[in-house]
């Protein structure tokens, strides 16, 4: 598989690139043909756990004499976790860097998918919502927002959904702003107000460019909310020094594919069209299912010639709903994701795709691994080497690089699915520090992705939305305090740099002084911009060139190679769907197209 350099989808060609225009049109036709294929029922890999023609079972009803199963579950799980604790204490953890917390979490979640008869969706949502009771990262301003979904003349797969909008349906979300960022923006806004030349005149526009992050939460498409994922959105706001808009999209099964994609597109276009934020200033971010939905958003925008964001940060993105890769088996005993039976009524794929499993299972907007990835913005992809999604993420990074996308793939030793949710892990802090470097050093190195100055009227609208009486502040003790509380706003405005420090551990030198990660190391001569992310890729990939290296004190970050992805052992490769089998063969014989940065714990 090879791709030729071409202009970005949706980019206007001039007379100096006639050849590129021809290639561009050919690429457009190929991509549209791929999408049109899913207008008729698709074909899933024979190796997939979720086969399209399987009939999903109904939820079994619990009779009165079945309640003993709850007691049996509690007893067996308690016995299993006790064994894990004893093993951890006497023989060491199951992964060398795990503490007792990770041992307990992994032990509790292991095998949970076999007990779905004892639970239902409301109880799972209630259980997942308890995550919001955990100690929250401190020093952030959180403001709930509700907006109406209007018709936007959307194209492609969302045209019918858009035509049914009356302007009455509402979506919600929340702005998350680090206190230090808020304090800086307030100072800049006051300075611009003081720059008025006379009565009735507008303040002078600022010259500083600002990033805005559209965050799409995970939760297997049927659980989760912005509030339950503040363990991610707050540090994300702190380390990117950006305003984060966390979207509360509709969940399955109440809204099935492509309903959540419609909400994601509506949220993005609201930022671009209603709030007038330049697309290049926006970074799309998501974890797990939210990472898959973020990629679906990028593919939809590209396919339908909408302006693309400046980049994307993806944490353990779910890119293959067929679940065909071997890591679903090899890492099932370590990861925190329950593995459901394909026919289980609680299977998130069945809940998300509903009766259209056969039609949409391998649709690129549902399983981005099956898509044509040309024309996507630079991607930061983080995953753990102990998560079940490891292999499909590795293949996605490889395929995106083959397509000319600038990819930074990071693999964290002993880390589980969306490890950024666990603040007690050192890998969590390292991951957010890497996001800092990606936003402030990697993205600015691409001229076409450099953020623009946000107009003063757009800044004013965002300031009103973010700073109002509905806002709450998360303080250093994790206590939520309404901004409208008497005297609290004045107290907040007295924030100092020390008070507003990020809640994740800072990098420290040997002398204990705080330091920022060193400047990014690029394989380019000084003063030269890196090649366009549409550059051609050689046929042979040895994986020995590193584009970005971020050294950390007492922490090994070395260019390496991810574990070789493979198909399920119970199926022969020749019987697998050609897309995945060819990707694996290409990865195995030619080496990965991208360079994986391995984060390893220091040896004791």
matplotlib code that plots the C-alpha trace (Angstrom):
import matplotlib.pyplot as plt

x = [0.0, 1.5, 0.2, 1.4, 1.8, -1.3, -3.0, -5.1, -8.7, -10.7, -7.6, -7.8, -5.4, -3.7, -2.1, 1.3, 0.1, -1.9, -0.4, -1.3, -4.9, -5.2, -3.9, -6.1, -9.2, -8.2, -7.8, -11.2, -12.9, -11.2, -12.2, -15.8, -16.0, -14.9, -17.6, -20.3, -19.5, -21.2, -24.4, -24.9, -24.2, -20.4, -18.3, -16.5, -13.3, -13.9, -11.5, -13.7, -15.3, -18.3, -19.7, -22.4, -24.9, -24.8, -28.1, -27.6, -29.2, -31.9, -31.1, -31.8, -34.4, -33.3, -35.8, -36.2, -34.2, -31.4, -30.4, -27.9, -25.7, -24.9, -23.5, -21.6, -20.1, -19.0, -17.5, -15.5, -14.4, -13.3, -11.4, -9.7, -8.7, -7.4, -5.2, -4.0, -3.0, -1.1, 0.6, 1.6, 2.9, 5.0, 5.9, 5.6, 3.0, 1.8, 3.4, 6.8, 5.8, 2.3, 1.5, -1.2, -3.8, -3.3, -3.3, -6.7, -8.2, -7.1, -8.2, -11.7, -12.2, -10.7, -13.5, -16.3, -17.6, -18.7, -21.2, -23.4, -26.6, -26.1, -26.1, -28.0, -27.0, -28.4, -26.5, -23.3, -23.8, -24.3, -21.1, -19.1, -20.5, -18.9, -15.6, -16.8, -16.5, -12.8, -10.5, -10.4, -7.4, -7.3, -7.3, -9.7, -12.7, -15.6, -18.7, -21.6, -23.0, -26.1, -26.7, -29.3, -28.5, -29.5, -29.5, -26.1, -26.8, -24.5, -23.4, -22.8, -24.0, -25.3, -27.5, -30.7, -30.1, -29.4, -32.6, -34.6, -33.2, -35.8, -33.5, -35.2, -32.9, -30.2, -26.7, -24.6, -21.0, -18.7, -15.8, -12.8, -10.1, -7.0, -7.0, -3.6, -4.9, -8.1, -6.1, -3.9, -6.9, -8.6, -5.5, -5.3, -9.0, -8.7, -5.7, -7.6, -10.5, -8.1, -6.8, -10.1, -9.4, -12.7, -16.3, -18.1, -15.0, -14.0, -10.9, -7.8, -7.6, -5.0, -1.9, -1.6, -2.8, -4.8, -5.6, -9.0, -9.4, -12.6, -12.6, -14.8, -15.0, -14.8, -17.0, -17.7, -20.3, -22.9, -21.5, -19.5, -19.9, -17.7, -18.1, -17.0, -13.9, -12.6, -9.6, -8.6, -10.1, -8.6, -5.0, -5.5, -6.5, -3.6, -0.8, -2.0, -2.7, -5.9, -9.6, -11.1, -14.7, -15.9, -18.9, -21.7, -22.8, -25.8, -25.1, -26.1, -28.5, -30.7, -28.8, -27.0, -24.5, -24.2, -26.0, -22.9, -21.0, -23.7, -23.3, -19.5, -19.7, -22.3, -20.0, -17.0, -18.9, -20.3, -16.8, -15.8, -19.0, -20.8, -17.9, -15.6, -12.6, -10.1, -10.0, -6.2, -6.5, -8.6, -7.2, -9.6, -8.9, -10.6, -10.0, -11.2, -14.5, -14.1, -10.8, -12.5, -15.3, -12.6, -11.1, -14.6, -15.0, -11.7, -12.6, -16.1, -14.7, -12.1, -14.6, -17.0, -14.6, -15.0, -12.1, -9.8, -8.5, -4.8, -4.2, -5.5, -4.6, -5.8, -5.6, -6.1, -8.5, -10.9, -10.3, -11.5, -15.0, -14.4, -11.9, -9.8, -6.3, -4.6, -4.0, -7.7, -6.7, -3.1, -3.8, -7.3, -5.9, -4.2, -6.4, -9.3, -11.7, -14.3, -14.3, -17.9, -19.2, -20.0, -23.7, -23.9, -26.7, -24.2, -21.6, -20.9, -20.7, -24.2, -25.5, -23.8, -24.6, -27.9, -29.7, -27.2, -24.2, -23.8, -24.0, -21.7, -19.3, -16.4, -17.5, -14.6, -16.7, -17.3, -14.0, -11.4, -8.8, -10.7, -10.7, -8.5, -6.4, -4.9, -5.3, -5.6, -3.8, -0.8, -1.8, -0.5, -1.5, -0.9, -1.5, -0.4, 1.4, -0.9, -4.2, -6.4, -6.4, -2.6, -2.4, -5.1, -3.7, -0.2, -1.7, -3.6, -0.4, 1.4, -1.4, -1.7, 2.0, 1.8, -1.0, 1.4, 0.0, 2.4, 2.0, 3.6, 2.9, 3.8, 3.6, 3.8, 5.3, 2.8, 0.1, -3.5, -6.4, -6.7, -4.1, -4.4, -7.5, -5.3, -3.4, -1.5, 0.5, 3.7, 2.8, -0.2, 1.9, 4.4, 1.6, 0.2, 3.7, 4.0, 0.8, 2.3, 5.3, 3.1, 0.9, 3.7, 6.6, 5.4, 2.3, 4.0, 6.7, 4.1, 3.4, 0.0, -1.1, 0.0, -2.8, -4.2, -5.2, -8.7, -10.8, -11.7, -15.5, -14.9, -12.8, -15.6, -18.2, -16.0, -15.3, -19.0, -19.7, -16.8, -16.9, -20.4, -22.4, -22.9, -19.1, -17.6, -14.0, -12.1, -9.7, -6.6, -8.6, -10.9, -13.8, -16.2, -17.1, -19.6, -18.0, -21.2, -20.4, -20.0, -16.5, -15.1, -14.6, -12.4, -10.5, -9.9, -8.6, -5.8, -4.5, -0.7, 1.5, 2.2, -1.5, -2.2, 0.4, -0.6, -1.8, 0.4, 4.0, 6.4, 9.6, 12.5, 16.2, 18.7, 18.7, 15.0, 14.2, 11.3, 12.1, 10.1, 10.8, 13.8, 13.1, 11.9, 14.6, 13.7, 15.6, 15.9, 18.8, 18.6, 16.1, 14.4, 10.8, 10.0, 8.6, 4.9, 2.9, 1.8, 5.3, 5.9, 6.9, 9.6, 8.6, 11.0, 10.5, 13.3, 11.8, 15.2, 14.6, 13.0, 11.2, 10.6, 12.4, 11.5, 14.0, 12.7, 14.8, 14.9, 12.6, 13.6, 12.0, 13.6, 12.8, 11.7, 9.2, 5.8, 5.1, 4.3, 0.5, -1.2, -4.6, -6.4, -4.5, -7.7, -8.0, -5.7, -4.4, -5.6, -9.2, -9.1, -10.4, -7.8, -7.4, -6.2, -4.2, -2.4, -1.6, -0.1, 1.9, 3.2, 4.1, 5.9, 7.8, 8.7, 8.7, 6.6, 6.2, 6.2, 8.6, 7.1, 8.4, 8.6, 8.3, 9.9, 10.2, 13.7, 15.4, 15.6]
y = [0.0, 3.3, 6.9, 9.8, 13.3, 15.4, 18.6, 18.2, 17.2, 20.4, 22.5, 24.7, 23.9, 26.6, 26.7, 25.7, 22.3, 20.9, 17.5, 17.5, 18.5, 15.4, 13.2, 15.1, 14.3, 10.7, 10.5, 12.1, 9.6, 6.7, 8.0, 8.6, 5.2, 3.7, 5.6, 4.7, 1.0, 1.2, 2.3, -1.5, -4.1, -4.5, -7.5, -7.9, -9.8, -13.6, -13.3, -10.7, -11.4, -9.3, -11.0, -9.0, -11.9, -12.9, -12.4, -10.4, -12.1, -10.3, -9.4, -12.5, -11.8, -12.5, -14.6, -14.5, -17.7, -16.3, -13.7, -16.0, -15.3, -11.8, -13.4, -15.9, -13.1, -11.1, -14.1, -15.3, -11.7, -11.1, -14.4, -13.5, -10.1, -11.4, -13.8, -10.9, -8.9, -11.8, -12.5, -8.9, -8.8, -12.1, -12.6, -9.1, -7.4, -9.0, -6.1, -4.9, -1.3, -1.8, -0.6, -2.2, 0.2, -1.0, -4.6, -4.1, -2.3, -4.9, -7.8, -6.3, -5.7, -9.1, -11.4, -8.8, -9.3, -12.8, -11.5, -9.2, -11.1, -9.4, -5.9, -3.5, -0.3, 2.1, 0.4, 0.5, 4.2, 4.7, 2.7, 4.6, 7.9, 7.1, 8.1, 11.6, 11.2, 10.5, 13.4, 15.8, 17.6, 21.0, 24.6, 24.7, 26.7, 24.5, 26.1, 24.1, 25.2, 24.3, 25.1, 24.4, 22.2, 24.0, 22.9, 23.4, 21.7, 18.9, 16.6, 12.9, 10.4, 13.2, 14.9, 13.2, 13.7, 17.4, 17.9, 16.7, 19.3, 22.0, 24.1, 22.8, 19.9, 20.9, 19.6, 20.3, 20.4, 22.2, 24.6, 23.6, 26.2, 25.9, 28.7, 29.9, 30.2, 31.9, 34.4, 35.2, 35.6, 37.9, 40.1, 40.2, 41.0, 43.9, 45.2, 45.2, 47.0, 49.7, 50.1, 51.7, 55.0, 56.5, 55.9, 53.3, 52.0, 48.3, 47.2, 46.6, 43.0, 41.0, 39.6, 36.3, 33.1, 30.8, 27.1, 25.6, 21.8, 20.0, 17.0, 14.0, 11.6, 7.8, 5.2, 2.5, 4.8, 4.0, 5.4, 8.5, 12.2, 15.3, 15.4, 11.8, 12.4, 15.5, 13.4, 13.9, 17.2, 19.3, 18.2, 18.5, 22.1, 22.7, 21.2, 22.6, 26.0, 26.0, 26.3, 22.9, 22.3, 18.9, 17.8, 15.7, 13.8, 11.4, 7.9, 4.5, 2.7, 5.8, 7.3, 4.9, 5.4, 7.9, 10.0, 10.6, 11.6, 14.1, 15.6, 15.7, 17.5, 20.0, 20.7, 21.3, 23.5, 25.5, 26.4, 27.3, 28.9, 30.3, 31.2, 32.1, 30.1, 29.5, 25.8, 25.7, 26.8, 23.8, 20.5, 17.6, 15.2, 12.0, 8.8, 5.3, 5.5, 9.2, 8.8, 6.7, 9.3, 12.1, 10.2, 9.8, 13.5, 14.2, 11.7, 13.2, 16.8, 15.7, 13.8, 16.7, 19.5, 21.2, 23.0, 20.7, 21.3, 21.9, 18.5, 15.7, 14.1, 10.5, 8.4, 4.7, 5.3, 2.5, 2.2, -1.3, -2.4, -5.9, -6.5, -8.7, -8.3, -10.8, -8.2, -8.6, -12.1, -11.6, -8.5, -9.4, -10.7, -7.3, -4.6, -2.8, -3.3, -6.1, -8.4, -9.2, -12.1, -11.1, -12.0, -10.4, -7.8, -5.6, -5.7, -2.0, -2.7, -4.1, -1.2, 1.4, 0.0, -1.5, -3.4, -2.0, -4.0, -5.7, -2.4, -0.3, -2.6, -1.7, 1.8, 4.2, 6.5, 3.5, 1.7, 4.3, 1.5, 0.6, 4.1, 6.0, 8.2, 10.7, 14.3, 14.1, 16.6, 15.7, 13.1, 12.3, 8.8, 7.4, 3.8, 1.2, -2.0, -3.9, -2.9, -4.9, -2.2, -2.1, -4.0, -2.1, 1.2, 0.1, -0.8, 2.5, 4.5, 2.5, 2.9, 6.7, 7.2, 5.2, 7.7, 10.6, 11.7, 13.1, 10.6, 10.6, 7.2, 6.7, 3.3, 3.3, 0.3, -1.7, 0.8, -0.2, 1.3, 5.1, 5.1, 8.9, 8.4, 7.1, 10.1, 7.8, 6.4, 8.2, 7.3, 9.5, 12.6, 11.7, 11.4, 14.9, 16.4, 14.9, 16.5, 19.8, 19.3, 18.2, 21.4, 23.9, 22.4, 19.9, 21.6, 25.0, 23.4, 22.9, 26.2, 25.3, 24.3, 27.4, 29.0, 32.3, 35.3, 34.9, 37.9, 40.2, 39.6, 35.8, 36.2, 38.3, 35.7, 32.9, 35.1, 35.5, 31.8, 30.7, 33.3, 33.5, 32.7, 29.1, 28.4, 26.4, 26.2, 23.0, 24.0, 22.3, 20.0, 18.9, 20.9, 22.4, 26.0, 28.1, 31.3, 33.1, 32.5, 35.7, 37.1, 34.1, 35.7, 38.4, 35.8, 33.8, 36.8, 37.0, 33.6, 33.4, 31.3, 29.0, 28.6, 27.8, 25.1, 22.0, 19.2, 16.6, 16.2, 18.7, 17.7, 18.3, 18.5, 16.8, 19.9, 19.7, 22.8, 22.8, 22.7, 22.5, 19.6, 20.5, 21.8, 19.3, 17.4, 17.2, 15.4, 18.5, 21.0, 24.1, 26.7, 24.3, 23.3, 19.6, 18.1, 18.4, 15.6, 14.7, 13.6, 10.3, 7.3, 4.9, 1.3, -0.1, 1.1, 0.2, 2.3, 3.6, 7.3, 9.3, 12.5, 13.6, 12.7, 14.0, 13.0, 13.0, 12.8, 9.3, 8.0, 6.1, 7.3, 5.5, 5.1, 1.5, -0.8, -1.8, -5.5, -7.1, -7.0, -10.2, -11.7, -14.0, -17.3, -19.3, -18.1, -18.5, -15.2, -16.3, -16.3, -12.8, -9.6, -8.4, -4.9, -6.1, -9.1, -6.9, -4.3, -6.9, -8.5, -5.0, -4.2, -7.6, -7.7, -4.0, -2.8, -0.1, 3.1, 5.2, 5.5, 4.5, 6.2, 3.7, 5.1, 2.7, 2.8, 3.3, 0.1, 0.0]
z = [0.0, -1.0, -1.1, -3.2, -1.7, -2.4, -1.1, 1.9, 1.3, 1.0, 0.1, -3.0, -5.7, -7.7, -11.1, -9.8, -8.6, -11.6, -11.1, -7.5, -8.4, -10.5, -7.7, -5.2, -7.3, -7.6, -3.8, -3.3, -5.6, -3.7, -0.4, -1.4, -3.0, 0.3, 2.1, -0.5, 0.0, 3.4, 1.9, 1.4, 4.0, 4.7, 5.5, 8.8, 9.3, 9.8, 12.7, 14.5, 17.8, 16.7, 13.7, 11.9, 11.6, 15.2, 17.0, 20.2, 23.2, 25.3, 28.9, 31.0, 33.7, 37.3, 39.2, 43.0, 43.4, 41.2, 43.8, 45.3, 42.3, 43.7, 46.8, 44.8, 42.7, 45.7, 47.4, 44.4, 43.5, 47.1, 47.1, 43.8, 44.9, 48.2, 46.2, 44.1, 47.2, 48.7, 45.5, 45.2, 48.8, 48.6, 45.0, 43.6, 41.3, 38.1, 36.3, 37.7, 38.1, 39.5, 43.0, 45.2, 43.7, 40.2, 41.4, 43.1, 40.1, 37.6, 39.9, 40.3, 36.6, 35.5, 34.3, 34.9, 31.4, 32.4, 34.9, 32.8, 33.9, 37.3, 36.0, 33.6, 31.9, 34.5, 37.3, 35.2, 34.5, 38.3, 39.0, 36.5, 37.8, 41.2, 39.5, 39.9, 43.6, 43.4, 44.4, 41.5, 40.1, 41.7, 40.5, 37.6, 36.6, 35.3, 33.6, 32.3, 28.9, 27.0, 23.3, 20.7, 17.7, 14.6, 10.9, 9.3, 5.9, 6.8, 4.0, 3.7, 6.2, 8.5, 5.9, 6.9, 10.6, 10.0, 8.0, 11.0, 13.4, 14.3, 16.6, 19.7, 20.6, 23.1, 23.7, 26.8, 27.8, 30.1, 29.7, 31.8, 32.3, 34.5, 37.1, 35.9, 32.3, 33.5, 35.6, 32.6, 30.2, 32.8, 32.9, 29.2, 28.9, 31.4, 29.5, 26.3, 28.0, 29.2, 25.6, 24.4, 22.7, 23.5, 24.5, 22.4, 20.8, 20.8, 22.6, 20.5, 19.4, 21.2, 19.4, 21.4, 19.8, 21.9, 21.6, 22.3, 22.9, 22.0, 24.4, 23.7, 26.6, 26.5, 28.0, 25.4, 23.8, 26.4, 29.7, 30.8, 30.9, 31.0, 34.8, 35.2, 33.1, 34.8, 35.9, 32.2, 31.2, 34.1, 33.7, 29.9, 30.4, 32.8, 30.6, 27.3, 28.8, 26.7, 27.2, 27.0, 25.9, 27.0, 25.0, 26.5, 23.5, 23.4, 24.5, 23.2, 23.0, 23.3, 20.4, 18.1, 15.2, 13.7, 16.4, 18.6, 15.5, 14.6, 18.1, 17.8, 14.4, 15.9, 18.8, 16.5, 14.1, 17.0, 18.0, 14.4, 13.1, 16.2, 18.4, 15.4, 16.7, 13.8, 13.0, 13.2, 16.8, 17.8, 19.0, 19.1, 22.0, 23.2, 25.1, 24.3, 22.5, 22.6, 20.8, 18.1, 17.9, 17.6, 14.6, 13.1, 13.4, 11.6, 8.8, 8.4, 8.2, 5.6, 3.5, 3.3, 2.8, 6.2, 7.7, 9.7, 13.2, 14.0, 15.5, 17.7, 21.1, 21.3, 24.5, 23.9, 21.0, 20.1, 16.3, 15.5, 16.6, 15.2, 18.0, 15.7, 17.2, 19.5, 22.3, 23.1, 24.4, 25.5, 27.7, 28.9, 32.2, 32.9, 31.5, 33.1, 30.2, 30.6, 27.6, 26.7, 24.6, 21.1, 21.6, 25.1, 25.3, 27.2, 24.4, 23.6, 19.8, 19.8, 21.9, 19.6, 16.2, 17.2, 14.4, 11.8, 13.0, 9.6, 7.8, 9.9, 11.7, 9.4, 8.4, 8.9, 11.1, 13.4, 13.0, 11.8, 11.3, 8.1, 6.7, 4.3, 6.6, 4.1, 5.0, 8.8, 11.0, 13.2, 15.8, 19.3, 20.1, 23.6, 24.6, 27.2, 26.5, 28.8, 27.3, 25.0, 22.3, 22.0, 18.7, 16.8, 18.0, 16.8, 13.4, 13.2, 13.8, 11.1, 8.6, 9.3, 8.8, 5.5, 4.5, 5.0, 8.4, 11.0, 13.9, 17.3, 18.8, 22.5, 24.3, 28.1, 29.9, 32.1, 31.4, 31.0, 29.0, 29.5, 32.3, 32.3, 34.5, 37.4, 38.9, 41.3, 38.3, 37.3, 33.7, 34.0, 34.8, 32.0, 29.5, 30.3, 30.1, 26.7, 25.7, 26.8, 24.5, 21.6, 21.8, 22.5, 20.5, 17.9, 16.4, 16.0, 13.9, 11.1, 9.5, 8.1, 11.6, 13.5, 15.4, 14.4, 16.5, 17.8, 17.1, 20.1, 19.6, 19.8, 22.9, 24.4, 23.7, 25.2, 28.3, 28.9, 28.5, 30.7, 33.5, 34.9, 38.0, 36.9, 37.1, 39.9, 41.0, 42.0, 44.7, 46.1, 48.3, 45.5, 46.9, 44.4, 45.2, 43.1, 41.8, 42.8, 46.4, 48.3, 48.0, 46.2, 42.8, 44.4, 46.2, 43.0, 41.2, 43.7, 42.5, 42.2, 40.0, 42.9, 43.7, 40.1, 39.5, 37.6, 39.8, 38.2, 39.5, 37.8, 36.1, 38.5, 38.1, 40.3, 42.5, 42.9, 40.8, 38.4, 34.8, 31.5, 29.1, 26.9, 23.4, 20.9, 18.9, 15.2, 12.5, 10.5, 10.1, 12.4, 11.2, 8.7, 9.0, 9.0, 5.8, 5.2, 6.8, 3.3, 2.4, 0.6, 2.6, 1.5, 0.8, 3.3, 6.9, 9.4, 12.2, 13.2, 12.7, 15.5, 14.8, 18.4, 21.6, 25.0, 27.6, 31.2, 34.4, 35.9, 33.2, 30.1, 26.9, 24.0, 20.4, 20.0, 18.3, 19.6, 20.1, 16.8, 16.2, 15.2, 14.6, 17.0, 17.2, 16.8, 13.2, 10.3, 8.8, 5.3, 6.4, 7.9, 6.3, 3.8, 5.3, 8.7, 7.4, 4.8, 7.4, 9.7, 6.9, 5.9, 9.5, 9.9, 6.6, 6.1, 9.7, 11.2, 9.1, 12.3, 15.2, 18.5, 21.6, 24.4, 28.0, 30.4, 34.2, 35.5, 36.8, 40.6]

ax = plt.figure().add_subplot(projection="3d")
ax.plot(x, y, z, "-o")
ax.set_aspect("equal")
plt.show()
